[in-house]
Amino acid sequence: MNKPSIRPTQGKLGILLPGMGAVGTTFIAGCLLARRGLARPIGSATQLGTIRLGNRADANVPLIRELVPLADMDELVFGGWDLFGHDALEAAREAAVLSREHLDAVADELAAIRPMEAVFFPEFVRRLRGEHVKRGGSKMDLAEAVRDDIRRFKRDNELDRAVAVWCGSTEVHREPTAVHQSLRAFEEGLRRNDPAISPSQVYCWACLREEVGYANGAPNLTEELPALQELARETRTPLSGKDFKTGQTLMKTIIAPGLRARQLGINGWFSTNILGNRDGEVLDDPESFKSKEVSKMGVLDTILQPELQPELYGNMYHKVRINYYPPRGDAKEGWDNIDIFGWLGYPMQVKVDFLCRDSILAAPLVLDLALFMDLAHRAGRFGLQEWLSFYYKSPTTRPELYPENNLFVQKTKMKNTLREMVGESPITHTRDEVRS
Ligand SMILES: NC(=O)c1ccc[n+]([C@@H]2O[C@H](COP(=O)([O-])OP(=O)(O)OC[C@H]3O[C@@H](n4cnc5c(N)ncnc54)[C@H](O)[C@@H]3O)[C@@H](O)[C@H]2O)c1
């Protein structure tokens, strides 16, 4: 097979985060610690993951980063925007995710990272008030100011290229309008301050105009919009989303494929969470929760496919709750009660109590998304990157396709895409892999 060409990693890669709160600062601090050898980047496929090539008998299983040319941790430069002007050290301390020992070890580097002024329209995140925000002018002026920020950041840090991962708050639920249907309508909407254009859409537009790939870590309405997809195609820049797949949904997309594979029926799946970080506070607003709910609810349907197996999944009651409970901070607890039934219809129950740490689960996804989006860009891939569905709670696909939520199918797709990028054969598991 011919080896496709991927532009090599030369020089530094900027990772720009709109939103430098708990997830953003835990990600940055973790990278700084890992590159000094003070902690391990656990949970990151780009750093620790392996990938088999050829038959099992070949025993050829390199690290993913040995197979595809990814930016090295030492080549990363971090920046971003936030509503609050605190540097990354102060923000990380406030988020209270990492220990004092960990933060002290990289305090100087964190303190040097100051967020740029945010684009913020309070009607999209009603529980927060912006202090450190760009003011005046039209939404187009604000978008152009973000483009200036990106150019300055690249110039000041002598970057070769940059990629953005949205780590900002969850915006309120909105349906697309006419302004989102084409790039022309959207740019016109920016000029005349169309109220349907959200801050995340402004960042995304500015990034794509600057040929900076954009990954959406929240359930915001962004990468699925025809206008932004058109721009991604025009500028040949990658786009992906949405909503990091971390705690409860990660568990759901691990467990549900197993139950379905064994043809066990499900009557009900009740999921509830308590969390007390700022994300929890924002999600306490019913309109922001609505975005999250939509993103969380879709996963079971596409895994269980009740339309194909109504006897097993046609009557399933699925409920998701998120409760803001300040004493827990970032240490979220997610309970799942699953009412299942087996042979002859006899009922059984599965209970999951996941005591997780939200930002600890999300940080490696930010790293992987940034590095894989940059890889995709250098490999000449642009527009929606469906092979990164592995990382998302609600993967955006082409409109004619249903999203694939099964974590194991997502993993296979991601690894086969990586193999394909370097001219290796996909692994299909379809035959006994003995040498002919
Ligand atoms: N932690 C997880 O497991 C997880 C999983 C899936 C999705 N997410 C999403 O990731 C996002 C970040 O989560 P977090 O726990 O870090 O939240 P956080 O509240 O600690 O941080 C979000 C930051 O974004 C900033 N912000 C809000 N609007 C902004 C704007 N327009 N421009 C720039 N900055 C803006 C806020 O000031 C805040 O500092 C949330 O949307 C959350 O829903 C997190």
The ligand as a Gaussian input file, in Angstrom:
#p B3LYP/6-31G(d) Opt

LIG

0 1
 N      -15.161000      17.633000      33.231000
 C      -15.829000      16.810000      32.516000
 O      -15.840000      15.618000      32.776000
 C      -16.591000      17.292000      31.325000
 C      -17.186000      16.374000      30.501000
 C      -17.884000      16.816000      29.375000
 C      -17.945000      18.151000      29.107000
 N      -17.391000      19.037000      29.945000
 C      -17.553000      20.441000      29.615000
 O      -16.311000      21.090000      29.616000
 C      -16.535000      22.454000      29.909000
 C      -15.546000      22.898000      30.958000
 O      -15.805000      22.253000      32.195000
 P      -15.110000      22.784000      33.512000
 O      -15.405000      21.793000      34.587000
 O      -13.711000      23.182000      33.237000
 O      -15.964000      24.108000      33.790000
 P      -15.467000      25.449000      34.539000
 O      -16.703000      26.178000      34.864000
 O      -14.501000      25.135000      35.627000
 O      -14.651000      26.196000      33.403000
 C      -15.251000      26.805000      32.316000
 C      -14.556000      28.123000      32.111000
 O      -15.065000      28.679000      30.909000
 C      -15.116000      30.071000      31.084000
 N      -16.000000      30.603000      30.063000
 C      -17.346000      30.557000      29.979000
 N      -17.785000      31.172000      28.852000
 C      -16.668000      31.591000      28.208000
 C      -16.435000      32.287000      27.004000
 N      -17.464000      32.685000      26.249000
 N      -15.168000      32.559000      26.638000
 C      -14.119000      32.161000      27.393000
 N      -14.275000      31.512000      28.574000
 C      -15.531000      31.227000      28.953000
 C      -15.567000      30.272000      32.507000
 O      -15.190000      31.526000      32.999000
 C      -14.822000      29.130000      33.212000
 O      -13.583000      29.552000      33.763000
 C      -17.998000      22.580000      30.342000
 O      -18.775000      23.032000      29.276000
 C      -18.359000      21.166000      30.656000
 O      -19.747000      20.913000      30.513000
 C      -16.683000      18.647000      31.042000

